[in-house]
């Protein structure tokens, strides 16, 4: 299982990307977990859901990039995971500003 990390992270990233794609295509606010729906009451739920789908897809790129780096070096994969996750979450907060 030399590439076990890369395979698992690739599957994880793919699953998150599928979820983000379904959110973006349907725009259904009720697809979000109940806890998330209780904390935010947007004025335009469809617009909010599409923006959130963009952020989720962006953050899903972090494990995908880490999986690619894991094919080369495991230590580099962990660095890529944490650095890109921090950067993508920061970019996600910028995307979500004004979503309500």
N, C-alpha and C positions, 0 to 999 in steps of 0.2 A: 504494500500500500504506500508506495513512494509518493504518489500523487493524490492521496486521500483528502488532504486539506483542500487542494484545488478543486477536486470533484465536488466535495460537499459545499464549498463556498460558491461554486458555479451554480449548483442546484438551488441554493438559498437565494442567490441574486436573481435567478430566473423566476422563482416563485414570487418574489417581491415585485419584479417587473410585470408579471402577469396580473397581479392584484392591482398595480397602478394602472395598467392598461384597461382593465375592466372598469375601474373607477372613472377614468377619463372618458371612456366611450359611453358609459351609461349616465354619468353625472348624478347618480343616485346618492343622496346624502345618507340614506338609511343603510348603505353598505358599510359605513364606518361602525366600529364597535360602540356599544351603548355608552361606555364610559366616556368616549371621545365626543359623542353627540350631546351628552349632558353638560359638558364643560364649555361648549361653544354653541351659540345660537346665532348663526350668520343671517344677514338680511337676504342674501341671495345664495341659497344652499347649493345650487348647481355650479355657480361660479367658484364658490369656496371649494367644492369637491374637485373640480378640475385643477385648480391651483394646487391643492393638496396632493393630487395624483402626480403633478409635475415634480413636487418636492420628494415624494416617495420614490419616484423613478430615478431622480438624481442621487438620492442616498443609496439606492440599490446598486448604483455603479461602483460604490466603494468595495463591497465584497467581490464584485466581478473583476475589478482591477487587482484586488488582492489575490484572487484565484490565478490570474495570469502571472502575477509576480511569484506566486508559489510554485509555479512550474520551473522557475529559475532558482530561487533561494527562499527558504522558509523565513529567515529573519527579515529579509526584504519584504516578504508578504505581510508580515505583522506591522512593519513600519508603514507600508502603503495603506493598510487597512485603517490604522489609527489616524494617520495624517489626512487621508482623503475623507474619512468620516467627519473629522472636525471641520474641514473646509466645506464639505457639502452640506453639513447641518447649518453652518454659518450662511452659506448661499441660500439655503432653504428659508431661513428667517427673513432674508431680504426679499425673496419671492412672495412670501406670505404677508408681508406688510401691506395693509390696505385691502385685504381680502374680504373683510366684513363689510 
